């Protein structure tokens, strides 16, 4: 039993450097990004992200994507190469629902924020 606990702790320690520069807070459904160390522009982008993206899914799902490198529902790879297609897909999905509409002016800062957070998480 002790070996299993030690193995789990070692795995957690080895995974945490991947998110070293990107801070998160909370647990479970309350898992969120901590924008305290974001640049002023990225803090503004985060506010748009927080309002628009959480209309359809929780921040927890996005945090898990950054932590694991995969989107929790689809299993699609979540990396720098996939960010543009993911952003465009979310923009396109939201176009079909007036209550979740994301404009071109809003998707650009959201995409910039995701790109910034991806770069920060790789430090």
Secondary structure, DSSP 4 states (H G I P E B T S, - for coil): -HHHHHHHHHHHHHHHGGGTTS-EE-SGGG-EE-GGGS-HHHHHHHHHHHHHHTTTS-HHHHHHHHHHSB-TTT--B-SHHHHHHHHHHHHHHHHT-GGG---HHHHHHHHHHHHHHHHHHT-
